[in-house]
């Protein structure tokens, strides 16, 4: 069996996404999600809930998109690879483990639309003839609840 480095988790964004642009022009987005987990305590029999904070980083178009559309408290399904990087702070070597966001990542809680888009279009009083097929109104908006980001992950 070959090795596999694949991570998936659903969590809530802990703070607003920090975005920046690297010198080569590539956008980078850093964020952390809170992933809830629970287990049964063997001694007490009680359900214990705990939160794991998972650091994530996205690049390129994915970073730009998430920076614009994902906000604090909203849920996201993150798919990616676990990476550990080494850095030095105050003369001490440190390590950071984070998920490099990849294909399959989806925003679960989309930002609310403005009030005008939430209002249903006024209905016509006249009913179409049974033999006629109604066309959707001109103001028809096809909202898609999830967005696959795999086509944006080009960096």
N, C-alpha and C positions, 0 to 999 in steps of 0.2 A: 504494500500500500504506500502511495506517495504522501508527502506532507501536504497539509492544507492550512492556509492562513486566511480564515474567513470569519468575520464577526458580524452579528446582527443583533440589534436591540431597539426597543421602543422606549422612549423617554421624553421628559419635558425639558425644554430649553431653560437653563438656570439663569442666564443673563442675556442681554442683547448680544448679538454676534459681533465680534471684533473683526473688521475687514481691513486689509491693507493691500498695497500693490508692491510686489518685489521689483528690484531694479530692472529685471528683464521684461516687466510689464504684466506678469502673471498675477492675478488676484488670489489672495489667500484669506480664508475665513477660519477663525478659531472660535470654538464654542464648547460648552460642556452640557451634557444632558444628565438628568437624574433618572436612573433606572431603578424602579422599586422591585424588591424581591421579598419573599417571606419563607419561613420554615417553622416547623413545630418543635418547640423546646422539649427535649426528651425528659427533663426532670419535672417541669411544671405542666406539660401538655398544652401550654398556651401557644397561640400563633404569634410569632415574632416577625415584625416587618422591619426591613432595613432598606436604606437607599444607597446605591452605589453611584458615584459621580464619574462619568466617562468623558474624557477629553477627546474632542474630535477636531479634525482639520480638513478643509475642502480647498480645492484649487480650481483656477480657471473660471469657466462659465458657471460651474456648480457653485463656487464660492460667491460669485456675483448674485446668482439667483437666490441662494439661501439668505444672503445678507439683506436682500430686498424683501423677501416674503416671510421669513421665519422670525418670530418675535418671542420674547421672554414668556415662559409659561405654556407655550404651544407644543403639541406633541409631534414627534418625528420618528420615523423608522429609519435608522442609520444602518447601512450595509457598507462594509469596507474591510480593510486589512489592518491588523494590529502592528504598529511600528513603535520601536523604542529608540529615542535619540539621546545622545549624550551632549551635555553642555557644561560650562563652568561658571559658577557664581561665587564671588568672594573667595576665589582660589580653591574652591571645592568642586570636585566633579559631581555632577548630578545627572539623573536620568529621568526622562519623561516618557511615559507610555501613552500613546494616543491612537485613535482610529483614523486612518486615512480614508475619507468618505469616497465611496465608489458607486458602481452600478446597483440599482435596486433601491436606492435611498428615496424615501417618499415623505412629503409633508402630510401629516394626518389632520391637524387642525389648521385649516386655512384662515387667513384674516377675514373678518367680516366685510362683506361688500357694503358700498355706501347705500344709504336709504333708498335712493332712486332706483337702484338695480334690484332691491329686494321687493319693491312694489310690483305686484302682478300687473300685466298689461290689461287695460280695460277691455271687457268682453263686448262683442257686438250683440245687439238685441236680436237681430234677424238670425234665424237658424238656417243653415245651408240645406238645400234639397237633399233627400236621402241618396240620390244617384250621384251627387257631387262629392268630391273629396276635398276637405278643408286643407288649405295650406297654412303653415305656421305663420303667426303674425310677423311683420317686419322687425319688431323689437325682440324677437326670439333670441335668447342667449343660452348657449349650451355650456353650462358650468360643469367642469370635470372635477370631481372631489379629490382625486389623487393625481400626482404628476410623477411619472417615472423620470428620473434624472440621468439615466444611463446615456442618453444622447447628448447631454451637456458635459459629461465628465471627460473632456478632451485634453486636460492638462497633464 
